[in-house]
Amino acid sequence: MGLRERKKQETVRRIAETALRMFVERGFDAVTIAEVAEAADVAVNTVYNHFRVKEDLVLPPSEASAGRLTEIVQARGPGVSAARAVLDRLREEIRQRSRTIGLSPGFGRVLPMMLAAPTLAARLQELGQQMVAELADLLTAETGAAPDDPVPGLVAAQIGWVHSLLYGEIGKRTVAGERPDDIAEAALSLLDAIEGLLSDQLLTYATRKDA
């Protein structure tokens, strides 16, 4: 990576960290882009060059992607179903205390701020809906299902429900002040309980054939 790219990444990181700190302290709606730019010692246009809208400062597309579930399923290996791919990835992220799953330090202060901001809460809901829709399209294409076949959409919705339920549980425990290790243990137990309730049809649906 060249010097120019490193400087760019450092600028993006500084802007995002400054914005997040200010949003947590004062509330998302109470802070303007101009105030973020001044605190981060950059021009307002520089902020917009890296973050298209204000919400991207909290939910950057690179991390809060509507294609998350689709990307996980597309990356699965031979003999792995769509649901299994997602369950395995979620367990891996929990064990790694990944920021992606909401187990990063400080998330307990960030989540209430997000839920208190109508535009951020709406974006989270929209992201969940988009994840399910994109996954349904992928499963339809992979299985060769007819356009009016409801099964790919139902499978995608159940996988999306698992994903959403896990995030909600982690968020609830984080806000309550529980230790990350305790949250991770509870999250893994929740996934085990969920998997025990899922049908064999769901757990084996869209299993990738050997190459």
Backbone as CSV, one residue per row, in Angstrom:
resi,resn,N_x,N_y,N_z,CA_x,CA_y,CA_z,C_x,C_y,C_z
1,MET,0.841,-1.192,0.000,0.000,0.000,0.000,0.879,1.245,0.000
2,GLY,0.578,2.162,-0.917,1.373,3.359,-1.027,1.043,4.387,0.043
3,LEU,1.885,5.409,0.129,1.716,6.445,1.141,0.376,7.167,0.978
4,ARG,0.006,7.434,-0.257,-1.248,8.151,-0.505,-2.451,7.359,0.006
5,GLU,-2.441,6.062,-0.259,-3.558,5.219,0.178,-3.590,5.108,1.699
6,ARG,-2.413,5.031,2.320,-2.357,4.969,3.781,-2.913,6.243,4.399
7,LYS,-2.569,7.389,3.814,-3.080,8.660,4.317,-4.598,8.727,4.155
8,LYS,-5.089,8.215,3.041,-6.533,8.207,2.806,-7.247,7.365,3.850
9,GLN,-6.715,6.183,4.120,-7.334,5.306,5.108,-7.282,5.909,6.505
10,GLU,-6.191,6.579,6.821,-6.058,7.235,8.115,-7.090,8.357,8.250
11,THR,-7.313,9.088,7.168,-8.311,10.158,7.186,-9.711,9.599,7.398
12,VAL,-10.026,8.539,6.682,-11.340,7.902,6.818,-11.538,7.400,8.242
13,ARG,-10.513,6.756,8.793,-10.605,6.234,10.154,-10.804,7.364,11.150
14,ARG,-10.055,8.450,10.992,-10.159,9.574,11.928,-11.546,10.216,11.869
15,ILE,-12.075,10.373,10.669,-13.410,10.956,10.525,-14.457,10.064,11.185
16,ALA,-14.397,8.769,10.910,-15.391,7.839,11.443,-15.317,7.770,12.966
17,GLU,-14.112,7.692,13.510,-13.961,7.608,14.965,-14.406,8.899,15.645
18,THR,-14.091,10.030,15.035,-14.509,11.317,15.591,-16.030,11.427,15.586
19,ALA,-16.642,11.058,14.463,-18.098,11.133,14.337,-18.774,10.225,15.358
20,LEU,-18.281,9.009,15.479,-18.907,8.064,16.396,-18.830,8.552,17.836
21,ARG,-17.680,9.099,18.209,-17.530,9.637,19.565,-18.527,10.766,19.815
22,MET,-18.674,11.645,18.855,-19.592,12.774,19.003,-21.045,12.307,19.026
23,PHE,-21.369,11.331,18.195,-22.740,10.820,18.160,-23.108,10.163,19.492
24,VAL,-22.180,9.412,20.050,-22.439,8.745,21.330,-22.598,9.773,22.448
25,GLU,-21.780,10.806,22.424,-21.816,11.816,23.480,-23.058,12.695,23.403
26,ARG,-23.478,13.061,22.181,-24.529,14.086,22.028,-25.796,13.582,21.345
27,GLY,-25.705,12.423,20.709,-26.842,11.933,19.946,-26.624,12.152,18.459
28,PHE,-27.065,11.197,17.652,-26.810,11.256,16.215,-27.400,12.506,15.579
29,ASP,-28.649,12.826,15.901,-29.339,13.936,15.254,-28.842,15.299,15.720
30,ALA,-28.133,15.332,16.844,-27.685,16.613,17.399,-26.348,17.065,16.831
31,VAL,-25.704,16.213,16.053,-24.373,16.521,15.513,-24.473,16.719,14.007
32,THR,-23.883,17.774,13.506,-23.897,18.038,12.068,-22.602,17.551,11.415
33,ILE,-22.676,17.371,10.106,-21.480,16.981,9.351,-20.403,18.057,9.481
34,ALA,-20.808,19.315,9.494,-19.838,20.406,9.638,-19.090,20.303,10.957
35,GLU,-19.792,19.934,12.022,-19.148,19.788,13.329,-18.185,18.603,13.327
36,VAL,-18.568,17.529,12.662,-17.678,16.373,12.551,-16.416,16.763,11.795
37,ALA,-16.586,17.474,10.686,-15.440,17.890,9.873,-14.490,18.771,10.677
38,GLU,-15.050,19.714,11.422,-14.205,20.606,12.221,-13.439,19.829,13.286
39,ALA,-14.116,18.905,13.970,-13.469,18.134,15.027,-12.404,17.191,14.467
40,ALA,-12.622,16.697,13.247,-11.653,15.790,12.626,-10.581,16.534,11.842
41,ASP,-10.689,17.879,11.812,-9.719,18.734,11.131,-9.650,18.436,9.632
42,VAL,-10.835,18.328,9.009,-10.922,18.150,7.557,-12.019,19.056,7.026
43,ALA,-12.072,19.219,5.716,-13.130,20.000,5.093,-14.425,19.202,5.046
44,VAL,-15.552,19.893,5.010,-16.846,19.219,4.916,-16.894,18.337,3.667
45,ASN,-16.363,18.854,2.555,-16.370,18.071,1.317,-15.563,16.786,1.449
46,THR,-14.529,16.817,2.289,-13.730,15.611,2.503,-14.572,14.529,3.171
47,VAL,-15.397,14.925,4.119,-16.286,13.956,4.769,-17.206,13.323,3.738
48,TYR,-17.818,14.167,2.897,-18.750,13.645,1.900,-18.050,12.844,0.806
49,ASN,-16.784,13.102,0.591,-16.038,12.303,-0.390,-15.917,10.848,0.041
50,HIS,-15.881,10.619,1.352,-15.695,9.272,1.882,-16.983,8.663,2.435
51,PHE,-17.922,9.517,2.802,-19.183,9.041,3.378,-20.335,9.752,2.668
52,ARG,-21.041,9.013,1.842,-22.058,9.599,0.956,-23.150,10.313,1.745
53,VAL,-23.597,9.686,2.830,-24.626,10.280,3.688,-24.167,10.161,5.135
54,LYS,-24.808,10.909,6.003,-24.424,10.949,7.412,-24.483,9.568,8.052
55,GLU,-25.499,8.772,7.688,-25.667,7.445,8.276,-24.481,6.527,7.979
56,ASP,-23.773,6.775,6.882,-22.611,5.947,6.536,-21.486,6.073,7.553
57,LEU,-21.489,7.150,8.327,-20.469,7.311,9.358,-20.627,6.279,10.469
58,VAL,-21.851,5.797,10.657,-22.129,4.785,11.678,-22.250,3.397,11.058
59,LEU,-22.871,3.339,9.886,-23.096,2.066,9.194,-22.460,2.126,7.811
60,PRO,-21.141,2.065,7.739,-20.481,2.135,6.431,-20.871,0.944,5.565
61,PRO,-21.150,1.164,4.281,-21.554,0.072,3.396,-20.572,-1.101,3.382
62,SER,-19.308,-0.821,3.623,-18.313,-1.899,3.619,-18.507,-2.862,4.780
63,GLU,-19.165,-2.409,5.848,-19.388,-3.254,7.017,-20.852,-3.635,7.189
64,ALA,-21.748,-2.708,6.849,-23.188,-2.972,6.972,-23.758,-3.180,5.580
65,SER,-23.435,-4.312,4.995,-23.788,-4.579,3.600,-25.047,-5.419,3.492
66,ALA,-25.914,-5.033,2.552,-27.121,-5.825,2.294,-26.770,-7.174,1.683
67,GLY,-25.555,-7.293,1.197,-25.128,-8.550,0.593,-24.440,-9.493,1.557
68,ARG,-24.485,-9.197,2.843,-23.755,-10.012,3.833,-24.141,-11.488,3.771
69,LEU,-25.421,-11.812,3.870,-25.837,-13.212,3.876,-25.543,-13.873,2.541
70,THR,-25.763,-13.139,1.464,-25.486,-13.679,0.137,-24.014,-14.022,-0.023
71,GLU,-23.147,-13.137,0.457,-21.706,-13.374,0.345,-21.285,-14.591,1.155
72,ILE,-21.878,-14.761,2.332,-21.554,-15.932,3.159,-21.970,-17.214,2.438
73,VAL,-23.164,-17.222,1.882,-23.676,-18.420,1.214,-22.893,-18.703,-0.067
74,GLN,-22.556,-17.675,-0.797,-21.794,-17.871,-2.038,-20.413,-18.465,-1.766
75,ALA,-19.851,-18.173,-0.610,-18.494,-18.619,-0.287,-18.444,-20.020,0.294
76,ARG,-19.585,-20.670,0.473,-19.594,-21.991,1.108,-18.927,-23.032,0.224
77,GLY,-18.406,-24.066,0.875,-17.725,-25.125,0.145,-18.657,-26.256,-0.240
78,PRO,-18.117,-27.250,-0.940,-18.917,-28.417,-1.328,-19.479,-29.136,-0.110
79,GLY,-20.712,-29.593,-0.227,-21.347,-30.321,0.863,-21.933,-29.449,1.956
80,VAL,-21.873,-28.131,1.778,-22.364,-27.200,2.795,-23.645,-26.540,2.279
81,SER,-24.670,-26.532,3.117,-25.941,-25.905,2.748,-25.900,-24.406,3.033
82,ALA,-26.930,-23.703,2.562,-27.001,-22.260,2.793,-27.092,-21.953,4.286
83,ALA,-27.989,-22.633,4.983,-28.156,-22.384,6.415,-26.902,-22.752,7.197
84,ARG,-26.282,-23.871,6.836,-25.072,-24.302,7.532,-23.957,-23.280,7.362
85,ALA,-23.849,-22.715,6.186,-22.808,-21.715,5.933,-22.981,-20.517,6.852
86,VAL,-24.219,-20.067,7.008,-24.477,-18.901,7.849,-24.263,-19.238,9.328
87,LEU,-24.747,-20.379,9.762,-24.558,-20.776,11.160,-23.077,-20.899,11.501
88,ASP,-22.315,-21.504,10.597,-20.881,-21.660,10.846,-20.177,-20.312,10.914
89,ARG,-20.544,-19.397,10.007,-19.906,-18.077,10.011,-20.248,-17.304,11.287
90,LEU,-21.494,-17.371,11.707,-21.889,-16.660,12.917,-21.126,-17.181,14.129
91,ARG,-20.975,-18.491,14.213,-20.219,-19.057,15.337,-18.753,-18.611,15.286
92,GLU,-18.193,-18.586,14.107,-16.804,-18.153,13.951,-16.640,-16.700,14.388
93,GLU,-17.567,-15.842,13.985,-17.480,-14.424,14.345,-17.654,-14.222,15.847
94,ILE,-18.519,-15.014,16.451,-18.692,-14.916,17.908,-17.410,-15.314,18.616
95,ARG,-16.818,-16.416,18.202,-15.585,-16.889,18.849,-14.442,-15.893,18.673
96,GLN,-14.457,-15.170,17.568,-13.412,-14.180,17.310,-13.724,-12.817,17.944
97,ARG,-14.891,-12.721,18.596,-15.345,-11.448,19.180,-15.335,-10.367,18.100
98,SER,-15.916,-10.689,16.960,-15.848,-9.822,15.793,-16.708,-8.572,15.935
99,ARG,-16.206,-7.477,15.412,-16.972,-6.227,15.325,-18.214,-6.433,14.464
100,THR,-18.098,-7.295,13.460,-19.206,-7.540,12.546,-20.445,-8.043,13.270
101,ILE,-20.248,-8.810,14.312,-21.370,-9.398,15.046,-21.768,-8.561,16.254
102,GLY,-21.076,-7.434,16.462,-21.437,-6.543,17.553,-20.750,-6.835,18.864
103,LEU,-19.593,-7.502,18.805,-18.885,-7.843,20.038,-17.621,-7.004,20.247
104,SER,-17.550,-5.874,19.557,-16.374,-5.025,19.709,-16.491,-4.162,20.965
105,PRO,-15.350,-3.740,21.529,-15.384,-2.877,22.717,-16.138,-1.576,22.442
106,GLY,-16.933,-1.149,23.375,-17.647,0.104,23.219,-18.990,0.009,22.525
107,PHE,-19.341,-1.180,22.036,-20.599,-1.317,21.309,-21.805,-1.062,22.205
108,GLY,-21.634,-1.284,23.504,-22.721,-1.054,24.437,-23.149,0.404,24.504
109,ARG,-22.255,1.322,24.142,-22.599,2.742,24.101,-23.108,3.142,22.727
110,VAL,-22.663,2.441,21.703,-23.030,2.790,20.330,-24.458,2.352,20.004
111,LEU,-24.835,1.160,20.423,-26.145,0.624,20.057,-27.307,1.501,20.521
112,PRO,-27.345,1.955,21.780,-28.457,2.825,22.178,-28.547,4.091,21.328
113,MET,-27.392,4.652,20.962,-27.388,5.831,20.097,-28.023,5.521,18.753
114,MET,-27.704,4.348,18.202,-28.248,3.959,16.908,-29.764,3.774,16.978
115,LEU,-30.219,3.103,18.016,-31.645,2.816,18.134,-32.455,4.073,18.439
116,ALA,-31.795,5.087,19.015,-32.487,6.332,19.342,-32.614,7.261,18.140
117,ALA,-31.888,6.976,17.073,-31.931,7.815,15.870,-32.861,7.166,14.842
118,PRO,-33.982,7.779,14.521,-34.954,7.160,13.607,-34.360,6.734,12.264
119,THR,-33.483,7.560,11.697,-32.937,7.208,10.384,-32.004,6.004,10.466
120,LEU,-31.258,5.871,11.568,-30.371,4.718,11.735,-31.177,3.453,12.022
121,ALA,-32.189,3.572,12.868,-33.040,2.417,13.163,-33.744,1.933,11.899
122,ALA,-34.207,2.883,11.077,-34.865,2.513,9.819,-33.888,1.853,8.858
123,ARG,-32.651,2.349,8.859,-31.646,1.762,7.967,-31.307,0.342,8.395
124,LEU,-31.239,0.096,9.683,-30.988,-1.263,10.165,-32.106,-2.206,9.718
125,GLN,-33.343,-1.754,9.835,-34.479,-2.569,9.416,-34.444,-2.813,7.907
126,GLU,-34.129,-1.772,7.165,-34.055,-1.906,5.708,-32.939,-2.863,5.298
127,LEU,-31.809,-2.783,5.992,-30.701,-3.687,5.697,-31.116,-5.143,5.880
128,GLY,-31.834,-5.423,6.959,-32.304,-6.778,7.198,-33.211,-7.266,6.093
129,GLN,-34.107,-6.412,5.633,-35.023,-6.781,4.556,-34.270,-7.011,3.247
130,GLN,-33.292,-6.172,2.976,-32.507,-6.312,1.752,-31.660,-7.581,1.775
131,MET,-31.116,-7.909,2.951,-30.338,-9.149,3.078,-31.178,-10.353,2.689
132,VAL,-32.405,-10.405,3.203,-33.293,-11.534,2.925,-33.664,-11.563,1.439
133,ALA,-33.978,-10.411,0.873,-34.372,-10.355,-0.538,-33.238,-10.806,-1.456
134,GLU,-32.022,-10.350,-1.173,-30.888,-10.733,-2.012,-30.575,-12.221,-1.864
135,LEU,-30.703,-12.737,-0.643,-30.454,-14.164,-0.435,-31.514,-15.000,-1.144
136,ALA,-32.758,-14.567,-1.112,-33.826,-15.288,-1.805,-33.545,-15.355,-3.303
137,ASP,-33.073,-14.261,-3.872,-32.738,-14.245,-5.301,-31.609,-15.235,-5.606
138,LEU,-30.600,-15.257,-4.737,-29.479,-16.180,-4.940,-29.942,-17.629,-4.864
139,LEU,-30.743,-17.958,-3.864,-31.211,-19.334,-3.698,-32.100,-19.759,-4.860
140,THR,-32.907,-18.843,-5.356,-33.741,-19.143,-6.521,-32.868,-19.489,-7.719
141,ALA,-31.829,-18.682,-7.917,-30.930,-18.916,-9.052,-30.148,-20.211,-8.887
142,GLU,-29.634,-20.464,-7.704,-28.800,-21.649,-7.487,-29.589,-22.952,-7.590
143,THR,-30.816,-22.939,-7.096,-31.603,-24.173,-7.078,-32.422,-24.364,-8.349
144,GLY,-32.480,-23.349,-9.184,-33.283,-23.439,-10.390,-34.777,-23.417,-10.112
145,ALA,-35.162,-22.867,-8.979,-36.574,-22.816,-8.614,-37.337,-21.893,-9.553
146,ALA,-38.602,-22.191,-9.725,-39.451,-21.351,-10.556,-39.638,-19.988,-9.893
147,PRO,-39.856,-18.945,-10.671,-40.008,-17.604,-10.101,-41.121,-17.502,-9.061
148,ASP,-42.159,-18.341,-9.200,-43.272,-18.282,-8.251,-43.149,-19.309,-7.123
149,ASP,-41.999,-19.996,-7.046,-41.774,-20.971,-5.967,-41.483,-20.207,-4.677
150,PRO,-42.285,-20.420,-3.634,-42.078,-19.650,-2.396,-40.929,-20.152,-1.531
151,VAL,-40.414,-21.368,-1.813,-39.459,-21.990,-0.904,-38.162,-21.178,-0.743
152,PRO,-37.517,-20.717,-1.825,-36.288,-19.935,-1.611,-36.504,-18.720,-0.724
153,GLY,-37.624,-18.040,-0.894,-37.913,-16.879,-0.054,-38.154,-17.254,1.390
154,LEU,-38.826,-18.396,1.603,-39.080,-18.852,2.969,-37.783,-19.254,3.661
155,VAL,-36.909,-19.934,2.929,-35.612,-20.325,3.496,-34.791,-19.076,3.827
156,ALA,-34.767,-18.125,2.895,-34.014,-16.886,3.123,-34.566,-16.135,4.338
157,ALA,-35.884,-16.129,4.483,-36.502,-15.426,5.610,-36.127,-16.078,6.932
158,GLN,-36.067,-17.404,6.971,-35.699,-18.084,8.213,-34.234,-17.853,8.561
159,ILE,-33.377,-17.879,7.547,-31.966,-17.586,7.787,-31.809,-16.146,8.265
160,GLY,-32.546,-15.230,7.642,-32.508,-13.836,8.070,-33.002,-13.665,9.489
161,TRP,-34.007,-14.455,9.870,-34.534,-14.407,11.237,-33.461,-14.838,12.242
162,VAL,-32.728,-15.893,11.914,-31.643,-16.359,12.792,-30.618,-15.247,12.979
163,HIS,-30.228,-14.634,11.885,-29.238,-13.552,11.893,-29.739,-12.386,12.746
164,SER,-30.977,-11.979,12.535,-31.557,-10.853,13.269,-31.720,-11.160,14.749
165,LEU,-32.170,-12.370,15.057,-32.367,-12.758,16.454,-31.053,-12.752,17.218
166,LEU,-30.003,-13.240,16.585,-28.698,-13.268,17.237,-28.196,-11.852,17.506
167,TYR,-28.319,-10.972,16.510,-27.907,-9.582,16.708,-28.689,-8.940,17.845
168,GLY,-29.984,-9.199,17.884,-30.811,-8.619,18.934,-30.402,-9.085,20.316
169,GLU,-30.086,-10.374,20.432,-29.666,-10.923,21.726,-28.328,-10.334,22.169
170,ILE,-27.392,-10.237,21.245,-26.094,-9.654,21.575,-26.262,-8.188,21.970
171,GLY,-27.099,-7.475,21.218,-27.332,-6.069,21.525,-27.963,-5.881,22.886
172,LYS,-28.962,-6.683,23.206,-29.646,-6.579,24.491,-28.679,-6.817,25.647
173,ARG,-27.860,-7.831,25.522,-26.919,-8.148,26.597,-25.796,-7.118,26.692
174,THR,-25.418,-6.563,25.546,-24.380,-5.540,25.550,-24.862,-4.284,26.264
175,VAL,-26.072,-3.860,25.930,-26.645,-2.672,26.574,-26.800,-2.895,28.075
176,ALA,-27.078,-4.132,28.475,-27.247,-4.456,29.898,-25.922,-4.467,30.648
177,GLY,-24.810,-4.347,29.915,-23.505,-4.253,30.563,-22.823,-5.579,30.825
178,GLU,-23.274,-6.642,30.180,-22.642,-7.943,30.388,-21.248,-7.976,29.753
179,ARG,-20.400,-8.814,30.287,-19.035,-8.947,29.771,-19.050,-9.619,28.400
180,PRO,-18.154,-9.209,27.485,-18.111,-9.805,26.147,-18.013,-11.331,26.168
181,ASP,-17.214,-11.868,27.082,-17.074,-13.329,27.137,-18.395,-13.997,27.517
182,ASP,-19.125,-13.384,28.431,-20.419,-13.933,28.830,-21.437,-13.810,27.692
183,ILE,-21.374,-12.675,26.981,-22.276,-12.479,25.841,-21.993,-13.521,24.765
184,ALA,-20.715,-13.750,24.496,-20.351,-14.726,23.473,-20.831,-16.126,23.847
185,GLU,-20.664,-16.490,25.103,-21.116,-17.812,25.545,-22.631,-17.953,25.394
186,ALA,-23.365,-16.898,25.761,-24.824,-16.934,25.626,-25.238,-16.975,24.159
187,ALA,-24.507,-16.259,23.312,-24.832,-16.234,21.881,-24.620,-17.602,21.245
188,LEU,-23.551,-18.272,21.625,-23.304,-19.613,21.101,-24.379,-20.590,21.566
189,SER,-24.805,-20.461,22.804,-25.874,-21.317,23.322,-27.178,-21.052,22.588
190,LEU,-27.432,-19.774,22.283,-28.640,-19.429,21.539,-28.618,-20.054,20.147
191,LEU,-27.477,-19.990,19.481,-27.378,-20.595,18.153,-27.606,-22.099,18.215
192,ASP,-27.083,-22.747,19.234,-27.306,-24.192,19.394,-28.799,-24.485,19.554
193,ALA,-29.481,-23.672,20.361,-30.911,-23.871,20.584,-31.698,-23.643,19.294
194,ILE,-31.330,-22.604,18.566,-32.011,-22.306,17.304,-31.828,-23.449,16.313
195,GLU,-30.586,-23.907,16.188,-30.319,-24.973,15.221,-31.112,-26.232,15.562
196,GLY,-31.269,-26.498,16.850,-32.033,-27.675,17.259,-33.492,-27.604,16.866
197,LEU,-33.988,-26.405,16.616,-35.393,-26.228,16.251,-35.607,-26.145,14.739
198,LEU,-34.532,-25.964,13.990,-34.659,-25.842,12.537,-34.885,-27.215,11.902
199,SER,-35.673,-27.246,10.861,-36.002,-28.509,10.203,-34.838,-29.008,9.365
200,ASP,-34.835,-30.314,9.105,-33.811,-30.890,8.239,-33.897,-30.309,6.836
201,GLN,-35.122,-30.014,6.399,-35.288,-29.441,5.059,-34.558,-28.112,4.946
202,LEU,-34.668,-27.293,5.986,-33.968,-26.007,5.963,-32.462,-26.204,6.055
203,LEU,-32.031,-27.097,6.957,-30.602,-27.269,7.200,-29.873,-27.922,6.028
204,THR,-30.603,-28.551,5.130,-29.964,-29.207,3.977,-30.298,-28.515,2.663
205,TYR,-31.085,-27.446,2.715,-31.511,-26.786,1.492,-30.341,-26.099,0.803
206,ALA,-30.278,-26.244,-0.509,-29.232,-25.630,-1.327,-27.840,-26.078,-0.892
207,THR,-27.703,-27.376,-0.609,-26.376,-27.911,-0.307,-25.550,-27.932,-1.587
208,ARG,-24.365,-27.352,-1.508,-23.523,-27.244,-2.695,-22.961,-28.624,-3.046
209,LYS,-23.085,-28.980,-4.295,-22.591,-30.265,-4.758,-21.073,-30.226,-4.880
210,ASP,-20.484,-31.441,-4.779,-19.039,-31.533,-4.937,-18.642,-31.079,-6.324
211,ALA,-17.500,-30.422,-6.398,-17.023,-29.931,-7.707,-16.683,-31.082,-8.626
